[in-house]
């Protein structure tokens, strides 16, 4: 009943900042000028099996605004990546990836993966420009 993030590993800033294509998982996002120089951070989500003991994990790709600092947090954009089999178990409520009373929000899928945003990923903190992050996630596109 929890979601756990691993320690961040910050990748170098993305060169093609406006149109980001993640070929590893097969998705793309488009960023506005204010996000020029953003970073892509690879993390891991952890979910709890509900009908048996144990956990499952998967990829979490986080996009971070270049203005983000330890003192002034700008809203991150997290994209959780699920295999189709694991996603079916989440939909069947056999795996929980959050303690929130609602599940993650599906934003797309391709031949191999289902992409979601975590429950309550925006608007529940004082992070700056969460509205802008929501607009960016609306540009999400799957790549087969």
N, C-alpha and C positions, 0 to 999 in steps of 0.2 A: 504494500500500500504506500509506496514511496517512490520518489524519483531521485536518483543520485547522480551528480555530475562529477566526472573525474577532474583532476587538476588540469587546467588549461594548457594547451600547447599552441602557442600563437605561430601561425604560419607567416611567412613574409607577406607584406602588403601585396594585394592583388594588382597586377599590372593593368589588365583590362577592367578597370573599375566600374565602368558603366553597365556592361553586360557580362555578368558572371555566369559561366557555364561550369558546372561541377560534373566532369566526365566520369569520375569514379562512381557516382550514384545515378547520374542521369537526370539532372534538373538545372534550371536556369532562373536567375533573378535579374531585374533591372534596377539600377540605383540612380538616384538623383545626384546632381552636382555636389550637394552638401555632404555626400558620403564618399567623395573622392579620397582614396587612401585608406579605405576600410580594411579590416583584417578578417581572415577566416580562421576560426579556431575549431580544431577537431577535439571532440570530447566523447564521452560514452554515457548513455542513459542506462539505468538499471530498473528492472521491473520485478515484482514479486509474484510468484506462482500462487494462485489462491486455492487450488484443489490438492496441492501437494507441496512439500517443502522445496525451496530452491528459488533461484532467481534466473532471469534472462537479461542479456545486455544487447545493446545495439549502438549504432553510430548516431552521434549528435553533432551537427554542423552548425556553428554559431557565427553569425556575422556581426562584427562590432564596429560601431561608428568611430571614425578617426578622432573625434573630439572627446571620446570617453577617457576619463582619468579615474584614479582611485578616489579622488575627492568628489568629482562630479560625474556620476554614471549616466550615460546615454543608453536608451533602450536597445538591448541586443535583439537580434532576430535568430531564434533557435529553430532548426529544422531537424526533427527526429526522423530517423530512417529505420523502417521496419521491413523485414522480409514479409512476403505475402502470408506465409504460414503463421508467423508470430502475430501479425496484424489480426488474423482471424481469431486467434485466442484472446486478443485484447477486446475485439468486438463481442466475443462470447462471454466476456468478463471472467475469463480464466486466468488472466494476467492483469495486474494493476500497475500502472506506471506513474501513479500520482496518488497522494492522499486526498486530493480535491474530490468533491462529490460529483464532478463531471469528468469525462474522459478527454483525451486529446482530440484536436480538431484536424480532420483529414483535409489536406490541401491539394493532393494529387497522387498519382501513381503511374508507374511505367511497367514494363514487362517483368521487372525483377523486384521492385520496391514500392512501398507505400510511404508517403511523406506526410508528416503531421506537425502541428505546433502543439507544444505542451499546454495543458489546462492553465488558465490564468497567467499566461506568459507576458501579458502587458496590462497596464492600468492598476496593478496591485502594489506598486512601489512608487517612489518619487523619481524614477528614472526620467530623464529628459527626452522629449520628442517621441513618446510611445505612439502617437498618432501617425507620425511619419513612418515608423517601422511597420505599422499596420498597412499603410499604403504600399510599401515595398513588397510585403508578402502577397499582396494582390497581383503582383506581376509574375508570380511563380508559374513556371512552365515545366512540364515533364519532357524528358528527352528519351525516346525509346532505346 
